[in-house]
Amino acid sequence: MDSSRRYIVVSAPGKRSPFDVKVTDLLKEWYRLNSLGQSSEEIKNLVIDRFVEIANGFSLKINMNSEFDEISNNMRLGASEDYLVSRGEYLMAKIVAGALGCEFLDAADCIRFDKNGRHIKDDQHIRDALESLKGRRVVIPGFYGSKPDGTIKTFSRGGSDVTGAIIARATKADLYENWTDVSGILMADPRVVKDPQRIEVVTYQELRELTYMGANVFHEEAMFPVWEAKINTVIKNTNKPNDPGTLIVSESPKGKNPNIIVGVAGRKDFSVIKVEKMLMNLQVGFVRQICTILERKRISFEHTPSGIDTWSVIIDDRQLRGQLEVVASIIRNTMSPDLVVTIPNMALIAVVGKEMVHTPGVAAKVFLALAKKGINIRMISQGSSEISIIIGVENNDYENAIRAIYGAFVVTSVFNPFAKGFLRKFLFKCSRLLGRLRRSK
């Protein structure tokens, strides 16, 4: 193992095949059955067999029965769902530590949450826990930590990424390697665009825009600890370790991206509430009143395109929870606008790239690509940073819009490998022929 890799954070075992079940999901089902007073022995045995198989693969003699006896006893004593679900990472870290000859450090002893379940930034506490192991290589389970009373608290799903980023920041690491099952971050969703290009280098700011709009290779919360500490992150493929992956940096070197944009991402199922009111710009507090209505309904919004006498709010349908017309009715009845229009079934697409600000004609290129495909743009928004252009289209146009934008920006090779070889030989023969002609003169 590379000696520079000092700290290893592991996740629970995932799927072995498309039809397999992740260990975390098995543990959640175990807890569900247990809380209903139903037998969970079958699920428990599946989990035990999984870890025994992994330990045997490393030729390790770990007494899994004693580990699971302790887990079962804690469950009888009323252990939480977070405790049981976190045992996937806990046991996997123990196995990996044994296989690599490293020290094991329980995340409960270094990752802290407050009594309300909010993560506490305490890098010194982490450093103290690691220094007590006298400089040895350490394996730490991801995904969880502990509250002041010692109870286990987990991050959201995929939270091992967050643990790794926190450890990287606390130890002032030179690099955070995030190993997953893909060879880096792609410029577009491969379910929509066939064989999209890999992003070689992306900034944290650009990645923040992409992950917010649906690119989910790297846990969104994992960005902030390493971004704050200006630590580079590389996304690598566990199954293809020689693949270059994607490097995430604070500031990208100029000239690394030949495509102007770093990626295009989006999500479906948004709704728009459009409010019109003559002389709105002179009515103090008009927009605040709309925001207060949304706040009382506990609804957050995504974007707010506006005009002189119009103001629109774009809301994720998951936030609305079927209340689109209810909210529109409240605005009509309490604010007396000239018109309130609701527009459901909207998709948002983000075209992202820091180089866009220095490149004329980017927006025109986006709009022309969509016009050629007959796609109507319902909304346009660009923030002051000019790092992204957000457009709204109908849900039904979403996939075609993504493909059109990607195709307009991505530099693709004109020739396949066979054609390139043919062209190289053709040019070589031409150069020889020209040489003969010169000599004959």
PyMOL commands that set and color helices and strands:
alter all, ss='L'
color gray80, all
select helices_A, chain A and resi 23-35+41-57+64-76+81-100+107-109+123-131+160-170+204-212+220-228+280-282+286-296+317-320+324-335+354-358+362-372+395-409+417-440
alter helices_A, ss='H'
color red, helices_A
select strands_A, chain A and resi 7-10+103-104+112-113+119-120+138-141+144-146+152-154+175-180+201-203+232-237+246-249+263-276+310-316+339-352+379-382+388-394
alter strands_A, ss='S'
color yellow, strands_A
deselect
rebuild
show_as cartoon
